[in-house]
Amino acid sequence: MHSKEAILERVRSEFGQLFEIPADRVTEGARLYEDLEIDSIDAIDLVERVRRFTGKKITAAEFRSVRTVGDLVEVMHRLVQEP
C-alpha cells in the first residue's frame, strides 16, 4: 500500500526529475499551472508517470479535476487503492 505521504514524496521526486522543480516548491497546495508552471506538454508527461506508478491510466476527466499537487496525490492514491 502507498500512503498519501509516500505518494507526495514520489510526486516531489518526479517533479524534480521531469521539470527540475525543487522539492520544497512541490507542496500539496501548489497549483500545477500557476505556481509550478506546468504546461500542456508537461501534463502529458505527468499523466504518463502517473500511469507507470499506479499501473492504471488516468482519464482525461480525472486529470481535468487536478489543479494542485494535493489533487494529484488524491487521484494517485485512489488509483493505487483500486483492485
N, C-alpha and C positions, 0 to 999 in steps of 0.2 A: 504494500500500500504506500502511496505517496501522500504525505501530509501537505497542506497548503504552504507551510513554511518551506518544505523541501522543494516544492514546485516553484515558489518565489525565488529561491536560490538558483534553481536551474534557469529560470527566465533571466535573472541578472547575468548569469554566465553567457547565455545565448545572445543577449543584447550587446554584451562586450565583444563577443566573437563576430557577430554579424554586422553590428553598426558602430563598434568602437565607442560605446556609451559607457562611462564609468558606472560601476555597480551602485555607488551612492546616489546616483540620479534616478535609478530604477526602483522607485518606491511604489507601494500599492496605489497611492493617489495620483501618480504621474500619468498625465494624459498622453496617449501614444502619439497623436498627430501634433498637438500643440506644444507639449513640454519636451518630448523626446524626438520630435521632428521626423517621425516615420512617414514615408510617402507610400504611394500605392504599390510600387515595385518592392519596397521593403516589406510591405504587408504580405505579399505573395511568398516571400522568403520565410516570413514568420509563420504563416499558415503551414508551410511545408515542415518546418521544425516542430510545430505542434503535432502534426501527423506522425512524424518519426518518434516523438516522445510518447505519445499516447497509443500509437498503433491504430488510431481512428482518424477519419477525415472530419475536419470541422466544416460545417456547411457555411455557405455564404451568409445565410440568415443569422447563424450564430455569430459569425465574425463581425457582422454589421453592428451587433449589440455591444461589441468590445470597444470601450472608449479609454479605459485606464488599464494599467498593469494589473490592478486588482481584479478587474473584469476578466482579463486573460487568465489569471490564476484560477478564478472560479470555473471558467469553461474547461480548462485543462483538468482540474480536479474532478469535475463531473464526468468528463470523458474517461479518465482512468478508473473511475468507480464503476462504470457501466460494464456489464458482462460481455 
